[in-house]
Amino acid sequence: MDTRIYVMTHKEMAAIPNEIYIPLHVGRACGKELGYTGDHTGDHISSKNPYYCELTGIYWIWKNIKCDIVGVCHYRRFFTKEERLLQRSYIEETIRTYPVLIPNSSCVKERSVYEHYAKRHYAKDLDLCREVIQEKYPDYVSAFDYAMQTILISVGNMWITRKDIFDRYCAWLFDILFEVERRIDWTDYDDYQKRVIGFLSERLFRVWLFMQPEAVTEENVEMAEASSFTRADQRADLLDKYVRLKAEPVFSLYRLESHEPLAASMECGDDFNGKIPVWVCCLNDEGEMQEWIRCCKKSLRDNLPLDKMEIRWITLENCMQYVTFTESIVQKFNEGKISPSHLCELLWAELMFRYGGMWVDASCYMSRPPAPEIFEQEMYVLPFPEAMQKADAFQGQWSKSLWYAKKGEKLFQFLLEGLWYYWDIEDKLADVCLTDAFIRAAMREFPEIRRKMQRCTDGRETILGLHALMNRRYTPERMEKIVSGGTVYWPDWQGGYDTENIVGERTIYGYLCRQ
């Protein structure tokens, strides 16, 4: 597909390490040459930039560009996933299900979007917009009134969509704005208020979206310079080198002809009733997340074959029944140098090495029974979908949401001993991705680990797909889509979820929790 994301800018910016991101000099007719493609060629309104802001670039794209997928972001505001720019593969896969990608909605502090606008600009201009919509697109008046009464707004005129949808929106938007511009009296407006057309367009975007049939999903937007995304790649490379240096004594040990585990054997007094253990670990007190974790725990009981599997819920209170942390790890956890999240990773490595079985993240929802063939493999890990793999610093080959392995698996032995050694010589976590870096180091060093990991290439599971649906209204059809779409879902808790939407209807999250 021909996918292009235009980065609106009026100043020089660092090169973006991705060919689909194209700087577009907006207001080029009013400014000096920057060396980028300008919005002053072909059919354009570049000279209107003091009033239209980035809309002069959007108009230029509409009138002069032919492509399959198009997007708009800014030189200091980008769509991101896992602190990295959205990649072509992720965008193209997502658009198959959600043809419109917009920024995460913002909430105004005032009682409504209308009041928010009126406090910062001139309400008469918003009223004028309504008049023009009433004349040209009367079917949209109810959507306009509803959008002005809510507290949600999409800022920056940023989005990613198919070009045909983009063109449809531009035809509607500029038909309205040109008429509004013709009627506005801005005699006394200062330079800031003269950007009125740009301000109005941000409020009209959701009005138009309400009236479209396409499904919409929200993506994270990060305020950042383009150079910061180059630094993200550099960080991953530096972390790789750091781990190789720090763990070299462990690698040397593994190069010996025979290497016995450093972890002493232990009797845990639990035979799991002769079944495969399923490990679920929760060390954090996550407040409102506890309700979701209870929901996830029930989903495991409902979908795992409990005649063959035995669930063990691991907490700080009972973990020492199963593992033998080194004195350094115990001491540094008590001193706060090791976080509960990283301690959970240390538990994961030791539990999987000592006992094998299945590891499921405590916040993962299991929507259906796992495929029986998982348990026929020496090791299985649920990877990120293929589209995520190129966007992830560690290629998304593992997600930490679901693993299965036989007892004594070499990968977990290496992780256990490597991380033990790390905490014997270090006093702080070098990076939150340290364990991932150890996994990648093991794949590079040991061909048998690499072969096992590379067999786990099934990216069809949409493990992140539930996040976009959690705050959507519950319907049986959407619930069926969740069940048929994947086995395990791993939501994102940064923003939290609501049990009801703004009109009091039960959300998917509310439905799942009440089950």
SEDRENSE-253459 format. One record per residue (C-alpha): residue in one letter; residue number from 1; x, y, z. Coordinates in nm, 2 decimals. Example, Ala and Ser with C-alpha at 12.3 -4.5 7.8 and 13.67 -1.06 7.14 Angstrom:
{r "a",1,{1.23,-0.45,0.78}}
{r "s",2,{1.37,-0.11,0.71}}
end
This chain:
{r "m",1,{0.00,0.00,0.00}}
{r "d",2,{0.10,0.36,-0.06}}
{r "t",3,{0.09,0.49,0.30}}
{r "r",4,{0.20,0.85,0.39}}
{r "i",5,{0.20,1.04,0.71}}
{r "y",6,{0.26,1.41,0.66}}
{r "v",7,{0.43,1.59,0.94}}
{r "m",8,{0.31,1.95,0.95}}
{r "t",9,{0.59,2.20,1.02}}
{r "h",10,{0.69,2.56,0.98}}
{r "k",11,{1.05,2.51,1.11}}
{r "e",12,{1.35,2.29,1.05}}
{r "m",13,{1.32,1.95,1.23}}
{r "a",14,{1.54,1.64,1.27}}
{r "a",15,{1.51,1.37,1.01}}
{r "i",16,{1.25,1.11,1.09}}
{r "p",17,{1.38,0.75,1.08}}
{r "n",18,{1.09,0.62,0.88}}
{r "e",19,{1.02,0.67,0.51}}
{r "i",20,{0.64,0.70,0.54}}
{r "y",21,{0.68,1.02,0.75}}
{r "i",22,{0.71,1.32,0.52}}
{r "p",23,{0.77,1.67,0.64}}
{r "l",24,{0.53,1.92,0.49}}
{r "h",25,{0.61,2.29,0.51}}
{r "v",26,{0.28,2.46,0.59}}
{r "g",27,{0.24,2.83,0.50}}
{r "r",28,{0.53,2.80,0.26}}
{r "a",29,{0.39,3.10,0.06}}
{r "c",30,{0.43,3.31,0.38}}
{r "g",31,{0.78,3.19,0.49}}
{r "k",32,{1.13,3.11,0.39}}
{r "e",33,{1.25,2.79,0.22}}
{r "l",34,{1.32,2.50,0.46}}
{r "g",35,{1.41,2.24,0.20}}
{r "y",36,{1.09,2.04,0.25}}
{r "t",37,{0.79,1.98,0.03}}
{r "g",38,{0.57,2.30,0.06}}
{r "d",39,{0.20,2.35,0.05}}
{r "h",40,{0.23,2.63,-0.21}}
{r "t",41,{0.22,2.43,-0.53}}
{r "g",42,{-0.07,2.30,-0.74}}
{r "d",43,{-0.41,2.37,-0.60}}
{r "h",44,{-0.34,2.54,-0.27}}
{r "i",45,{-0.44,2.79,0.00}}
{r "s",46,{-0.09,2.84,0.15}}
{r "s",47,{-0.13,3.21,0.20}}
{r "k",48,{-0.42,3.15,0.44}}
{r "n",49,{-0.19,2.98,0.69}}
{r "p",50,{-0.21,3.26,0.95}}
{r "y",51,{-0.58,3.19,0.97}}
{r "y",52,{-0.60,2.82,0.88}}
{r "c",53,{-0.29,2.69,1.06}}
{r "e",54,{-0.22,2.32,0.96}}
{r "l",55,{-0.53,2.32,0.74}}
{r "t",56,{-0.34,2.47,0.45}}
{r "g",57,{-0.13,2.15,0.45}}
{r "i",58,{-0.44,1.94,0.48}}
{r "y",59,{-0.60,2.12,0.19}}
{r "w",60,{-0.29,2.06,-0.02}}
{r "i",61,{-0.29,1.69,0.06}}
{r "w",62,{-0.65,1.67,-0.04}}
{r "k",63,{-0.61,1.84,-0.37}}
{r "n",64,{-0.27,1.72,-0.48}}
{r "i",65,{-0.19,1.38,-0.33}}
{r "k",66,{-0.30,1.03,-0.45}}
{r "c",67,{-0.22,0.74,-0.21}}
{r "d",68,{-0.40,0.46,-0.03}}
{r "i",69,{-0.36,0.57,0.33}}
{r "v",70,{-0.28,0.92,0.46}}
{r "g",71,{-0.22,1.07,0.80}}
{r "v",72,{-0.15,1.40,0.96}}
{r "c",73,{0.07,1.47,1.26}}
{r "h",74,{0.29,1.76,1.38}}
{r "y",75,{0.66,1.83,1.41}}
{r "r",76,{0.63,1.80,1.79}}
{r "r",77,{0.32,1.57,1.82}}
{r "f",78,{0.32,1.21,1.69}}
{r "f",79,{0.11,0.90,1.71}}
{r "t",80,{0.31,0.64,1.91}}
{r "k",81,{0.29,0.29,2.03}}
{r "e",82,{0.53,0.17,2.30}}
{r "e",83,{0.72,0.50,2.28}}
{r "r",84,{0.79,0.45,1.91}}
{r "l",85,{0.64,0.59,1.59}}
{r "l",86,{0.35,0.40,1.45}}
{r "q",87,{0.49,0.18,1.18}}
{r "r",88,{0.36,0.12,0.83}}
{r "s",89,{0.27,-0.25,0.90}}
{r "y",90,{0.08,-0.16,1.22}}
{r "i",91,{-0.11,0.12,1.05}}
{r "e",92,{-0.21,-0.09,0.75}}
{r "e",93,{-0.33,-0.38,0.96}}
{r "t",94,{-0.52,-0.16,1.20}}
{r "i",95,{-0.70,0.02,0.92}}
{r "r",96,{-0.85,-0.30,0.80}}
{r "t",97,{-1.06,-0.31,1.12}}
{r "y",98,{-1.07,0.06,1.21}}
{r "p",99,{-1.06,0.28,0.90}}
{r "v",100,{-1.01,0.59,1.11}}
{r "l",101,{-0.74,0.64,1.37}}
{r "i",102,{-0.76,0.95,1.59}}
{r "p",103,{-0.57,1.08,1.89}}
{r "n",104,{-0.69,0.97,2.24}}
{r "s",105,{-0.98,1.20,2.33}}
{r "s",106,{-0.91,1.50,2.56}}
{r "c",107,{-1.15,1.62,2.82}}
{r "v",108,{-1.21,1.99,2.86}}
{r "k",109,{-1.22,2.13,3.21}}
{r "e",110,{-1.54,2.33,3.15}}
{r "r",111,{-1.89,2.19,3.14}}
{r "s",112,{-1.89,2.15,2.76}}
{r "v",113,{-1.68,2.20,2.45}}
{r "y",114,{-1.89,2.50,2.37}}
{r "e",115,{-1.81,2.67,2.70}}
{r "h",116,{-1.44,2.57,2.66}}
{r "y",117,{-1.43,2.74,2.32}}
{r "a",118,{-1.62,3.05,2.45}}
{r "k",119,{-1.37,3.11,2.73}}
{r "r",120,{-1.07,3.11,2.49}}
{r "h",121,{-1.21,3.25,2.17}}
{r "y",122,{-1.53,3.41,2.03}}
{r "a",123,{-1.85,3.21,2.08}}
{r "k",124,{-2.01,3.40,1.79}}
{r "d",125,{-1.78,3.22,1.55}}
{r "l",126,{-1.89,2.88,1.67}}
{r "d",127,{-2.25,3.00,1.64}}
{r "l",128,{-2.17,3.10,1.28}}
{r "c",129,{-2.04,2.75,1.21}}
{r "r",130,{-2.38,2.61,1.32}}
{r "e",131,{-2.56,2.86,1.09}}
{r "v",132,{-2.35,2.75,0.79}}
{r "i",133,{-2.40,2.38,0.88}}
{r "q",134,{-2.78,2.44,0.91}}
{r "e",135,{-2.78,2.58,0.56}}
{r "k",136,{-2.54,2.34,0.38}}
{r "y",137,{-2.56,2.02,0.58}}
{r "p",138,{-2.88,2.02,0.80}}
{r "d",139,{-2.85,1.65,0.88}}
{r "y",140,{-2.53,1.74,1.08}}
{r "v",141,{-2.69,2.00,1.31}}
{r "s",142,{-2.79,1.74,1.57}}
{r "a",143,{-2.44,1.60,1.57}}
{r "f",144,{-2.30,1.96,1.60}}
{r "d",145,{-2.52,2.03,1.90}}
{r "y",146,{-2.43,1.70,2.07}}
{r "a",147,{-2.06,1.75,2.01}}
{r "m",148,{-2.08,2.10,2.16}}
{r "q",149,{-2.25,1.96,2.47}}
{r "t",150,{-2.00,1.69,2.55}}
{r "i",151,{-1.66,1.74,2.72}}
{r "l",152,{-1.46,1.54,2.46}}
{r "i",153,{-1.24,1.70,2.20}}
{r "s",154,{-0.98,1.58,1.94}}
{r "v",155,{-0.70,1.83,1.91}}
{r "g",156,{-0.45,1.91,1.64}}
{r "n",157,{-0.64,1.80,1.33}}
{r "m",158,{-0.44,1.47,1.36}}
{r "w",159,{-0.57,1.14,1.22}}
{r "i",160,{-0.48,0.85,0.99}}
{r "t",161,{-0.73,0.71,0.74}}
{r "r",162,{-0.79,0.59,0.39}}
{r "k",163,{-0.74,0.86,0.13}}
{r "d",164,{-1.10,0.83,0.01}}
{r "i",165,{-1.23,0.90,0.36}}
{r "f",166,{-0.98,1.19,0.40}}
{r "d",167,{-1.11,1.34,0.08}}
{r "r",168,{-1.47,1.30,0.19}}
{r "y",169,{-1.40,1.49,0.51}}
{r "c",170,{-1.21,1.77,0.34}}
{r "a",171,{-1.49,1.83,0.09}}
{r "w",172,{-1.73,1.87,0.38}}
{r "l",173,{-1.49,2.07,0.61}}
{r "f",174,{-1.36,2.33,0.36}}
{r "d",175,{-1.71,2.39,0.21}}
{r "i",176,{-1.81,2.50,0.56}}
{r "l",177,{-1.50,2.69,0.65}}
{r "f",178,{-1.47,2.89,0.33}}
{r "e",179,{-1.83,3.02,0.39}}
{r "v",180,{-1.75,3.09,0.76}}
{r "e",181,{-1.44,3.28,0.66}}
{r "r",182,{-1.64,3.49,0.41}}
{r "r",183,{-1.89,3.59,0.69}}
{r "i",184,{-1.65,3.64,0.99}}
{r "d",185,{-1.59,3.99,1.12}}
{r "w",186,{-1.24,3.97,1.26}}
{r "t",187,{-1.15,4.34,1.25}}
{r "d",188,{-1.04,4.35,1.62}}
{r "y",189,{-0.88,4.00,1.64}}
{r "d",190,{-0.52,3.98,1.74}}
{r "d",191,{-0.27,3.75,1.57}}
{r "y",192,{-0.37,3.46,1.80}}
{r "q",193,{-0.74,3.50,1.75}}
{r "k",194,{-0.70,3.53,1.38}}
{r "r",195,{-0.62,3.16,1.38}}
{r "v",196,{-0.99,3.11,1.43}}
{r "i",197,{-1.05,2.88,1.13}}
{r "g",198,{-0.79,2.64,1.27}}
{r "f",199,{-0.96,2.65,1.61}}
{r "l",200,{-1.30,2.59,1.46}}
{r "s",201,{-1.19,2.29,1.26}}
{r "e",202,{-1.08,2.11,1.58}}
{r "r",203,{-1.43,2.13,1.71}}
{r "l",204,{-1.59,2.03,1.37}}
{r "f",205,{-1.38,1.71,1.34}}
{r "r",206,{-1.59,1.51,1.59}}
{r "v",207,{-1.91,1.65,1.44}}
{r "w",208,{-1.82,1.49,1.11}}
{r "l",209,{-1.71,1.16,1.27}}
{r "f",210,{-2.04,1.12,1.45}}
{r "m",211,{-2.21,1.10,1.11}}
{r "q",212,{-1.98,0.85,0.94}}
{r "p",213,{-2.03,0.47,0.91}}
{r "e",214,{-1.66,0.38,0.96}}
{r "a",215,{-1.53,0.23,1.29}}
{r "v",216,{-1.29,0.46,1.48}}
{r "t",217,{-1.01,0.38,1.72}}
{r "e",218,{-0.79,0.60,1.93}}
{r "e",219,{-0.41,0.59,1.94}}
{r "n",220,{-0.17,0.75,2.18}}
{r "v",221,{-0.01,1.08,2.09}}
{r "e",222,{0.32,1.19,2.23}}
{r "m",223,{0.46,1.54,2.25}}
{r "a",224,{0.82,1.49,2.13}}
{r "e",225,{1.08,1.60,1.89}}
{r "a",226,{1.15,1.37,1.59}}
{r "s",227,{1.50,1.31,1.72}}
{r "s",228,{1.37,1.13,2.02}}
{r "f",229,{1.25,0.84,1.81}}
{r "t",230,{1.60,0.79,1.67}}
{r "r",231,{1.72,0.79,2.03}}
{r "a",232,{1.47,0.50,2.11}}
{r "d",233,{1.65,0.28,1.85}}
{r "q",234,{1.98,0.38,1.99}}
{r "r",235,{1.86,0.30,2.34}}
{r "a",236,{1.77,-0.06,2.25}}
{r "d",237,{2.11,-0.11,2.08}}
{r "l",238,{2.30,0.03,2.39}}
{r "l",239,{2.10,-0.19,2.62}}
{r "d",240,{2.20,-0.49,2.41}}
{r "k",241,{2.56,-0.40,2.44}}
{r "y",242,{2.52,-0.33,2.82}}
{r "v",243,{2.37,-0.68,2.88}}
{r "r",244,{2.64,-0.85,2.68}}
{r "l",245,{2.91,-0.68,2.89}}
{r "k",246,{2.74,-0.73,3.23}}
{r "a",247,{2.64,-1.10,3.16}}
{r "e",248,{2.97,-1.21,3.00}}
{r "p",249,{3.07,-1.42,3.30}}
{r "v",250,{2.74,-1.61,3.28}}
{r "f",251,{2.79,-1.66,2.90}}
{r "s",252,{3.14,-1.79,2.98}}
{r "l",253,{2.99,-2.04,3.22}}
{r "y",254,{2.75,-2.17,2.96}}
{r "r",255,{3.03,-2.22,2.71}}
{r "l",256,{3.17,-2.49,2.93}}
{r "e",257,{3.10,-2.85,2.82}}
{r "s",258,{2.88,-2.92,3.13}}
{r "h",259,{2.69,-2.66,3.32}}
{r "e",260,{2.48,-2.74,3.62}}
{r "p",261,{2.21,-2.50,3.73}}
{r "l",262,{2.32,-2.25,4.00}}
{r "a",263,{1.98,-2.27,4.15}}
{r "a",264,{1.97,-2.53,4.42}}
{r "s",265,{1.69,-2.78,4.40}}
{r "m",266,{1.41,-2.74,4.64}}
{r "e",267,{1.10,-2.93,4.75}}
{r "c",268,{0.79,-2.70,4.74}}
{r "g",269,{0.55,-2.95,4.89}}
{r "d",270,{0.31,-2.89,4.61}}
{r "d",271,{0.26,-3.16,4.34}}
{r "f",272,{-0.01,-2.96,4.17}}
{r "n",273,{-0.24,-3.26,4.20}}
{r "g",274,{-0.05,-3.43,3.92}}
{r "k",275,{-0.15,-3.15,3.67}}
{r "i",276,{0.03,-2.88,3.47}}
{r "p",277,{0.08,-2.57,3.69}}
{r "v",278,{-0.06,-2.24,3.57}}
{r "w",279,{0.13,-1.95,3.73}}
{r "v",280,{-0.05,-1.61,3.79}}
{r "c",281,{0.14,-1.35,3.98}}
{r "c",282,{0.01,-1.03,4.13}}
{r "l",283,{0.24,-0.83,4.36}}
{r "n",284,{0.11,-0.48,4.30}}
{r "d",285,{-0.18,-0.31,4.48}}
{r "e",286,{-0.34,-0.15,4.17}}
{r "g",287,{-0.66,-0.01,4.33}}
{r "e",288,{-0.93,0.00,4.07}}
{r "m",289,{-0.74,-0.27,3.87}}
{r "q",290,{-0.83,-0.52,4.13}}
{r "e",291,{-1.18,-0.56,3.99}}
{r "w",292,{-1.03,-0.64,3.65}}
{r "i",293,{-0.79,-0.89,3.79}}
{r "r",294,{-1.08,-1.07,3.96}}
{r "c",295,{-1.25,-1.08,3.62}}
{r "c",296,{-0.93,-1.22,3.46}}
{r "k",297,{-0.90,-1.48,3.73}}
{r "k",298,{-1.25,-1.60,3.66}}
{r "s",299,{-1.18,-1.61,3.28}}
{r "l",300,{-0.89,-1.85,3.35}}
{r "r",301,{-1.12,-2.08,3.56}}
{r "d",302,{-1.38,-2.07,3.28}}
{r "n",303,{-1.15,-2.15,2.99}}
{r "l",304,{-0.85,-2.35,3.11}}
{r "p",305,{-0.89,-2.74,3.11}}
{r "l",306,{-0.89,-2.77,3.49}}
{r "d",307,{-0.89,-3.15,3.47}}
{r "k",308,{-0.54,-3.11,3.33}}
{r "m",309,{-0.42,-2.78,3.48}}
{r "e",310,{-0.38,-2.64,3.83}}
{r "i",311,{-0.39,-2.27,3.89}}
{r "r",312,{-0.15,-2.12,4.14}}
{r "w",313,{-0.19,-1.75,4.24}}
{r "i",314,{0.15,-1.62,4.35}}
{r "t",315,{0.17,-1.33,4.59}}
{r "l",316,{0.44,-1.18,4.82}}
{r "e",317,{0.30,-1.39,5.10}}
{r "n",318,{0.34,-1.73,4.94}}
{r "c",319,{0.61,-1.69,4.67}}
{r "m",320,{0.89,-1.82,4.89}}
{r "q",321,{0.72,-2.16,4.90}}
{r "y",322,{0.82,-2.20,4.53}}
{r "v",323,{1.14,-2.00,4.47}}
{r "t",324,{1.48,-1.93,4.64}}
{r "f",325,{1.57,-1.57,4.57}}
{r "t",326,{1.93,-1.48,4.64}}
{r "e",327,{2.02,-1.27,4.94}}
{r "s",328,{2.10,-0.97,4.71}}
{r "i",329,{1.75,-0.99,4.55}}
{r "v",330,{1.57,-1.00,4.88}}
{r "q",331,{1.78,-0.72,5.02}}
{r "k",332,{1.74,-0.49,4.72}}
{r "f",333,{1.37,-0.55,4.70}}
{r "n",334,{1.33,-0.46,5.06}}
{r "e",335,{1.54,-0.15,5.00}}
{r "g",336,{1.31,-0.05,4.70}}
{r "k",337,{1.58,-0.10,4.44}}
{r "i",338,{1.39,-0.38,4.28}}
{r "s",339,{1.03,-0.29,4.18}}
{r "p",340,{0.73,-0.53,4.22}}
{r "s",341,{0.71,-0.54,3.84}}
{r "h",342,{1.07,-0.66,3.80}}
{r "l",343,{1.04,-0.90,4.10}}
{r "c",344,{0.75,-1.05,3.91}}
{r "e",345,{0.98,-1.11,3.62}}
{r "l",346,{1.23,-1.28,3.85}}
{r "l",347,{0.95,-1.50,3.98}}
{r "w",348,{0.85,-1.59,3.63}}
{r "a",349,{1.20,-1.70,3.53}}
{r "e",350,{1.25,-1.92,3.84}}
{r "l",351,{0.90,-2.07,3.84}}
{r "m",352,{0.91,-2.16,3.48}}
{r "f",353,{1.26,-2.31,3.52}}
{r "r",354,{1.19,-2.51,3.83}}
{r "y",355,{0.84,-2.64,3.75}}
{r "g",356,{0.75,-2.55,3.39}}
{r "g",357,{0.38,-2.51,3.30}}
{r "m",358,{0.19,-2.20,3.18}}
{r "w",359,{0.25,-1.84,3.29}}
{r "v",360,{-0.04,-1.59,3.24}}
{r "d",361,{-0.01,-1.22,3.32}}
{r "a",362,{-0.26,-1.14,3.60}}
{r "s",363,{-0.42,-0.86,3.39}}
{r "c",364,{-0.48,-1.09,3.09}}
{r "y",365,{-0.83,-1.18,3.00}}
{r "m",366,{-0.88,-1.53,2.85}}
{r "s",367,{-1.18,-1.53,2.61}}
{r "r",368,{-1.17,-1.89,2.50}}
{r "p",369,{-0.98,-2.22,2.58}}
{r "p",370,{-0.62,-2.22,2.45}}
{r "a",371,{-0.54,-2.44,2.15}}
{r "p",372,{-0.44,-2.80,2.26}}
{r "e",373,{-0.13,-2.79,2.04}}
{r "i",374,{0.03,-2.53,2.27}}
{r "f",375,{0.09,-2.81,2.53}}
{r "e",376,{0.25,-3.03,2.27}}
{r "q",377,{0.55,-2.79,2.22}}
{r "e",378,{0.87,-2.76,2.43}}
{r "m",379,{0.81,-2.39,2.46}}
{r "y",380,{0.54,-2.16,2.34}}
{r "v",381,{0.51,-1.78,2.38}}
{r "l",382,{0.22,-1.56,2.25}}
{r "p",383,{0.39,-1.29,2.04}}
{r "f",384,{0.26,-0.95,1.95}}
{r "p",385,{0.06,-0.94,1.62}}
{r "e",386,{0.29,-0.92,1.32}}
{r "a",387,{0.22,-0.55,1.27}}
{r "m",388,{0.34,-0.47,1.62}}
{r "q",389,{0.67,-0.66,1.58}}
{r "k",390,{0.84,-0.40,1.36}}
{r "a",391,{0.73,-0.13,1.59}}
{r "d",392,{0.87,-0.29,1.91}}
{r "a",393,{1.23,-0.24,2.02}}
{r "f",394,{1.26,-0.62,2.06}}
{r "q",395,{1.06,-0.71,1.74}}
{r "g",396,{0.76,-0.81,1.94}}
{r "q",397,{0.85,-1.18,1.93}}
{r "w",398,{0.73,-1.22,2.29}}
{r "s",399,{0.46,-1.04,2.48}}
{r "k",400,{0.50,-1.16,2.85}}
{r "s",401,{0.13,-1.23,2.85}}
{r "l",402,{0.13,-1.61,2.80}}
{r "w",403,{0.41,-1.86,2.80}}
{r "y",404,{0.43,-2.23,2.81}}
{r "a",405,{0.74,-2.44,2.87}}
{r "k",406,{0.86,-2.77,3.00}}
{r "k",407,{1.04,-2.79,3.33}}
{r "g",408,{1.42,-2.71,3.30}}
{r "e",409,{1.39,-2.50,2.98}}
{r "k",410,{1.73,-2.35,2.90}}
{r "l",411,{1.60,-2.00,2.83}}
{r "f",412,{1.46,-1.97,3.18}}
{r "q",413,{1.77,-2.12,3.34}}
{r "f",414,{1.98,-1.85,3.16}}
{r "l",415,{1.73,-1.57,3.26}}
{r "l",416,{1.74,-1.69,3.62}}
{r "e",417,{2.11,-1.71,3.65}}
{r "g",418,{2.18,-1.40,3.44}}
{r "l",419,{1.94,-1.18,3.65}}
{r "w",420,{2.07,-1.33,3.97}}
{r "y",421,{2.42,-1.24,3.87}}
{r "y",422,{2.31,-0.89,3.76}}
{r "w",423,{2.16,-0.81,4.10}}
{r "d",424,{2.47,-0.94,4.27}}
{r "i",425,{2.68,-0.67,4.10}}
{r "e",426,{2.43,-0.39,4.04}}
{r "d",427,{2.22,-0.17,4.27}}
{r "k",428,{1.96,-0.04,4.03}}
{r "l",429,{1.76,-0.15,3.72}}
{r "a",430,{1.94,-0.03,3.41}}
{r "d",431,{1.62,-0.02,3.20}}
{r "v",432,{1.26,-0.14,3.23}}
{r "c",433,{1.33,-0.36,2.93}}
{r "l",434,{1.63,-0.53,3.10}}
{r "t",435,{1.47,-0.88,3.10}}
{r "d",436,{1.38,-0.84,2.73}}
{r "a",437,{1.74,-0.76,2.66}}
{r "f",438,{1.84,-1.08,2.84}}
{r "i",439,{1.60,-1.28,2.63}}
{r "r",440,{1.73,-1.13,2.30}}
{r "a",441,{2.09,-1.20,2.42}}
{r "a",442,{2.00,-1.56,2.49}}
{r "m",443,{1.85,-1.59,2.14}}
{r "r",444,{2.17,-1.46,1.98}}
{r "e",445,{2.40,-1.68,2.19}}
{r "f",446,{2.21,-2.01,2.19}}
{r "p",447,{2.09,-2.15,1.86}}
{r "e",448,{1.85,-2.40,2.03}}
{r "i",449,{1.67,-2.11,2.22}}
{r "r",450,{1.65,-1.91,1.90}}
{r "r",451,{1.49,-2.20,1.71}}
{r "k",452,{1.23,-2.25,1.98}}
{r "m",453,{1.15,-1.88,2.00}}
{r "q",454,{1.13,-1.84,1.62}}
{r "r",455,{0.87,-2.13,1.60}}
{r "c",456,{0.63,-1.91,1.79}}
{r "t",457,{0.55,-1.68,1.50}}
{r "d",458,{0.18,-1.69,1.51}}
{r "g",459,{0.09,-1.33,1.51}}
{r "r",460,{-0.28,-1.38,1.44}}
{r "e",461,{-0.37,-1.33,1.81}}
{r "t",462,{-0.48,-0.97,1.87}}
{r "i",463,{-0.36,-0.95,2.22}}
{r "l",464,{-0.39,-0.57,2.23}}
{r "g",465,{-0.73,-0.56,2.05}}
{r "l",466,{-0.94,-0.54,2.37}}
{r "h",467,{-0.80,-0.20,2.47}}
{r "a",468,{-0.98,-0.02,2.18}}
{r "l",469,{-1.31,-0.19,2.28}}
{r "m",470,{-1.32,-0.15,2.66}}
{r "n",471,{-1.50,0.18,2.67}}
{r "r",472,{-1.73,0.09,2.37}}
{r "r",473,{-2.09,0.02,2.44}}
{r "y",474,{-2.15,-0.35,2.51}}
{r "t",475,{-2.34,-0.55,2.24}}
{r "p",476,{-2.35,-0.93,2.20}}
{r "e",477,{-2.20,-0.88,1.85}}
{r "r",478,{-1.89,-0.70,1.99}}
{r "m",479,{-1.85,-0.96,2.26}}
{r "e",480,{-1.86,-1.23,2.00}}
{r "k",481,{-1.59,-1.04,1.81}}
{r "i",482,{-1.37,-1.05,2.12}}
{r "v",483,{-1.42,-1.43,2.17}}
{r "s",484,{-1.36,-1.51,1.80}}
{r "g",485,{-1.07,-1.27,1.77}}
{r "g",486,{-0.82,-1.41,2.01}}
{r "t",487,{-0.75,-1.63,2.31}}
{r "v",488,{-0.57,-1.39,2.55}}
{r "y",489,{-0.61,-1.01,2.57}}
{r "w",490,{-0.37,-0.78,2.74}}
{r "p",491,{-0.52,-0.44,2.81}}
{r "d",492,{-0.34,-0.11,2.87}}
{r "w",493,{-0.41,0.04,3.21}}
{r "q",494,{-0.25,0.38,3.17}}
{r "g",495,{-0.58,0.55,3.11}}
{r "g",496,{-0.82,0.33,3.30}}
{r "y",497,{-1.17,0.21,3.18}}
{r "d",498,{-1.53,0.30,3.26}}
{r "t",499,{-1.81,0.06,3.34}}
{r "e",500,{-2.06,0.30,3.17}}
{r "n",501,{-2.03,0.54,2.88}}
{r "i",502,{-2.13,0.91,2.90}}
{r "v",503,{-2.50,0.83,2.84}}
{r "g",504,{-2.51,0.55,3.10}}
{r "e",505,{-2.49,0.25,2.88}}
{r "r",506,{-2.28,-0.05,2.99}}
{r "t",507,{-1.94,-0.07,2.83}}
{r "i",508,{-1.75,-0.39,2.73}}
{r "y",509,{-1.54,-0.33,3.04}}
{r "g",510,{-1.85,-0.30,3.26}}
{r "y",511,{-2.00,-0.62,3.11}}
{r "l",512,{-1.68,-0.82,3.16}}
{r "c",513,{-1.64,-0.71,3.52}}
{r "r",514,{-2.01,-0.80,3.60}}
{r "q",515,{-1.97,-1.15,3.46}}
end
